[in-house]
Amino acid sequence: MSRWPGRKQGHSWRTASVWACFVIPRLLSLLATVVVISSCGRTEEAQAFYEALLAGDISALDEVAADGIDVNGEMIDGWTPLPFSIGNKRFASAEWLLSRGADANSMDGGGNSAISWAVKMRSGRHVRLLLERGSDPLSLRALSKRERSSM
């Protein structure tokens, strides 16, 4: 008999382990990000900038830029906008930031460069864009053996 009502025999522990190992940590991470964003006393402009970067909304980014937002300024947990955009696979946001003077060699709070994030995310478009804009290919940091071999 299954331990969970409505579940077939043999699937309950596999389902539970998937939830425990993958789904719940991801949800907690997402919740922590929301809590950090809402609790760090951000201005409306900074919040709009963050949301526009995450959405890849160029028209919203243009509106926020009119308010004088710093494209190299620190956002949350030491993240700067460019590695944040690349880590979230937002090509349009990354391209917009670089066209507005973002530092192609900017680092996140953990010391990973924008190009390191592009390699981690396995995004050839981002790597190419960063190299075209002068990113230092030797600034790759903290790459695992698998990530180095996929380059």
BELJO-V177756 format. One record per backbone hydrogen bond with DSSP energy under -0.5 kcal/mol. NH is the residue of the N-H (numbers start at 1). CO is the residue of the C=O. E is the energy in kcal/mol with one decimal. If there is no record, write none. Layout:
BEGIN
nh-><NH & NH>
co-><CO & CO>
e-><E & E>
END
This chain:
BEGIN
nh-><7 & 11 & 12 & 15 & 16 & 17 & 18 & 19 & 20 & 21 & 22 & 23 & 24 & 26 & 27 & 28 & 29 & 30 & 31 & 32 & 33 & 34 & 35 & 36 & 37 & 38 & 39 & 40 & 40 & 47 & 48 & 49 & 50 & 51 & 52 & 53 & 54 & 55 & 56 & 57 & 58 & 61 & 62 & 63 & 64 & 65 & 66 & 67 & 67 & 68 & 69 & 71 & 73 & 75 & 79 & 81 & 84 & 85 & 86 & 87 & 88 & 89 & 90 & 91 & 94 & 95 & 96 & 97 & 98 & 99 & 100 & 100 & 101 & 102 & 106 & 108 & 111 & 113 & 114 & 117 & 118 & 119 & 120 & 121 & 122 & 123 & 124 & 127 & 128 & 129 & 130 & 131 & 132 & 133 & 134 & 135 & 137 & 139 & 140 & 148 & 149 & 150 & 151>
co-><4 & 8 & 8 & 11 & 12 & 13 & 14 & 15 & 16 & 17 & 18 & 18 & 19 & 22 & 23 & 24 & 25 & 26 & 27 & 28 & 29 & 30 & 31 & 32 & 33 & 34 & 35 & 36 & 37 & 43 & 44 & 45 & 46 & 47 & 48 & 49 & 50 & 51 & 52 & 52 & 56 & 57 & 58 & 59 & 60 & 61 & 62 & 63 & 64 & 65 & 64 & 69 & 70 & 79 & 76 & 73 & 80 & 81 & 82 & 83 & 84 & 86 & 85 & 89 & 90 & 91 & 92 & 93 & 94 & 95 & 96 & 97 & 98 & 97 & 103 & 112 & 108 & 139 & 106 & 113 & 114 & 115 & 116 & 117 & 119 & 118 & 122 & 123 & 124 & 125 & 126 & 127 & 128 & 129 & 131 & 130 & 135 & 136 & 137 & 144 & 145 & 146 & 148>
e-><-1.7 & -1.6 & -0.5 & -2.5 & -2.3 & -2.4 & -2.0 & -2.2 & -2.7 & -2.7 & -2.5 & -1.4 & -2.7 & -1.4 & -2.4 & -2.6 & -2.3 & -2.3 & -2.5 & -2.7 & -2.2 & -2.0 & -2.5 & -2.7 & -2.6 & -2.5 & -1.8 & -0.9 & -0.6 & -2.3 & -2.5 & -2.3 & -2.5 & -2.5 & -2.5 & -2.5 & -2.4 & -2.0 & -1.5 & -1.7 & -1.0 & -2.0 & -2.5 & -1.8 & -2.3 & -2.4 & -1.3 & -0.5 & -1.2 & -1.8 & -0.8 & -0.6 & -1.0 & -3.8 & -2.8 & -0.7 & -1.9 & -2.5 & -2.4 & -2.9 & -1.1 & -1.8 & -2.8 & -0.8 & -2.2 & -2.8 & -2.4 & -2.7 & -2.4 & -2.0 & -1.1 & -0.7 & -1.3 & -2.4 & -1.7 & -2.1 & -1.7 & -0.6 & -1.5 & -1.9 & -2.0 & -2.1 & -2.7 & -2.5 & -1.4 & -2.6 & -0.8 & -2.2 & -2.8 & -2.4 & -2.8 & -2.6 & -2.4 & -1.4 & -1.3 & -2.8 & -0.7 & -2.0 & -0.7 & -2.4 & -2.0 & -1.1 & -0.9>
END
